[in-house]
Amino acid sequence: MSQDLFTDFETVRRYADQLDSDLTEDERADRLDTLRKFAEFVERTPDEMIAEIFNTQTRKYRKRGFYATKIKEFSEQLDVPRGQQVAKGNVIRAFFIANGRRVPPEMPEWLI
């Protein structure tokens, strides 16, 4: 999916609007590209991800564990240092937070 079509999703626009104004255009584009690649990784649109993580009728989370696992898998397959992998995962978590949903943070290995 192209970056132009990707930013047409309501959930992506909401996330983009909340990105810090002190970010450069390249930093903003990198975060949106990370989110786009994650959506392709889980084979869902951003709107679908937000819709399926929380059941608005029962007011309960669904698939939160699924997304926590997928964020970890996605981050670990990136060919960057571990600290950058965690940062990329946090970009995806920030997308969920910007849309009123929460995915638990990754636990450090020493806590497991």
N, C-alpha and C positions, 0 to 999 in steps of 0.2 A: 504494500500500500504506500502510495506516495505521501510525502510529508504534508502537501497541500490538502489532500483528502482527509488525512489523519486529524488535522486541526479543525475539521468541520464537526467533529463529535462534540456534543455539549459538555461531556465530562472532561475532555481534553481542554476545551476553552476555559472551563472553570479552573482547572489546574494551572493553565498558562497565565490566567489573570492573577493568580496568587503567587507566582514566582517573584522573587525579590527584584525590585527595580534596579538594584545595584549590580545585577548580573549583566555580563556582556551578551550581545546577540549570539555569539558562538556558544556561550555557556547555556543559554536558554535553548538553543537549537540542539545541543548535545543532550540535554535532559529530555526534551521531547522525542529525540531519536531513540534514546534508551527506552522510553515508554513504548514507542512504536514497535521496537524490536521485541520487547516483552510481550506485547499483544499478539504479535506474530508467533512467538514461542508457545503461547498457551492457546493459540488458534481461536481467539475471541476478539471482538471489538472492545474498545474501552468502555462503551456504554453497557455492553453485555457483562463485563467484569464487575462493574458497580452493581448492576441489577441482580446478579446471582450471588454475590457475597452476603447479602442481607435480605431476609424475608420481611418485607414491610408489614405484612398482615400479622405475622406472629411476633414481630419485633425481636427476632432472633437472628444471630449470624449463622450463615450456612457457608460452607466451602472456605472458611477462614484458614483452616489448616491446609487445604489444597493450595491456596495462594501463598501462604508462608513457605510451603515446600517448593513451589514453582519458582518463587523469587530466589530462594537459595540455589536451586538447580541452575537457573538462568545466570545468576551472578558467578557461580563457580565455573561455568563453561567459558567465561570471558578470559581472554589472554592478557590479563593485567594483574598487578600485585594485589594481594589479599585485601589491603585497605581500600583500594579502588573498587574491588568487587563489592565490598560492604556498602560503599558510597553509592554505587549503582543500584543496589537493592533498596537503599534508603530513598532514592529518587522515585522508585515504584511505590514504596510505602507512602511517600508524600502525596502521590497522585490519589491514593485511596483516602488519605486524610483530607485532602482538599475537597473531596466529594462526600465527606461526612461518614466515611467508613474507616475502620482500623484493621490493620494486619499487624500481628505481634512482631516486635523486632527480633532479629536473629540473636540467638543465645551464643555468647562466646564459648569456644570449645572448653575452656577451663571451668566453666560452670556446669557442663554436661556430665 
